[in-house]
Amino acid sequence: MKKIKHFKAFTLIEMLLVLLIISLLLVLIIPNISKQSKHIQSTGCKAQLKLIDSQIQAYTLKFGQPPNTIDNLVSEGFIKDDQKSCKNGQTIAINNGEAVAS
């Protein structure tokens, strides 16, 4: 008579519990990630506004007057065309010599 070897393995209930715990963790983590993404985009837009402000100052030093529009900065090579708007969709304009997002 042969002996049957019993291997230790996970039961179906144990596997389901592990999947339940993983899915609960995902449900809790994913909303926090999306909130952080919005915060990162707004912070990135603030940084981009500071960059545009510094380029406005450089333009003013070079030409003796601030640019009228953001297109003046692009045409003179101070910024690139894709820097006229933030990643969150806000457009950047020049108002009273300062960069503003709207």
N, C-alpha and C positions, 0 to 999 in steps of 0.2 A: 504494500500500500504506500502510495506516494504522499508526502506531506505538501500541502498547499501553502505557498509563501504569502503572507499578508504584508502588503506594502502600506506604509503610513502615507496618507494623502489627505487633502482637504475635502471636507464634505460639501455638499451642495449648499447647505445652510451657511457654512463658514464663508464660502465664496460670495453668496448673496449679501451677507453682512459687510464684507469688505467693499463690494460694489456700492452698497447703500452709503457707507461712510465716505467713500470717494465722491459720490454724486452730491452728498450734502456739503462737502468741502468746496466743490466747484460752484454750487449755488451760492455759497457765502462769499467766495472770492471774486467771481466774475463781475458783480456790480461794483465792487471796490476798484477793480482795474479800470472800468469805464469812467468812474469819477476821477481817478488819477489822470487819465488821458485828457480829460477836459481841462484839468488844472495845468497840465504840462503845456497844452496848446495856448492857454491864456498867458502863461509865463513866457513862452516862446515869442508871443506877439509883443509883449512888453520889451523883451530884449531886442526884437527887430525894430521897434520904435526908437530905442536908444541908438541903434546903429544908424538909422535914417537921420536922427538928430545930429549925430556926429558928422555925417556926410553933408548935411545942410550947413554946418559950421565950416567945413572944408570948402564948400562951394562959395560961401560968403567971403571967406578969406581970399579965394582965387579971383572972384569977379567983383568984389566990393559991395555986393548986395545979395540978399537971400533969394533963393529960387522962388518963382511964382507958383509953379506946380511941381509935382513929383516927376512929371515927364522931363522937366529940365535936368533933373539929376540923372535920369536914364540916358538922355541924349548926350550929356557931357561925360558919361562913363563913370559916374560916382556910385551908382547902384545898377544892378541888373534888372531886366524887365520883370522877372518873376519875383522880385523883392518888393513889388508895389502892393502886395497883399499878404496877409498873414495866412498861416496854414489852416486856421479855423474859419476862413472865408471873409474876414473883415478886410476892407480896402483901406489903404493908407493914403492920406492926403496931407497937404501942407496947409496949416492954418496959422497965420500970424508968425511965420518963421519956425513953427514947430510941427513935428509929425504927429498926426492924430489918426486913430483907427476908428472906422465907423462901419 
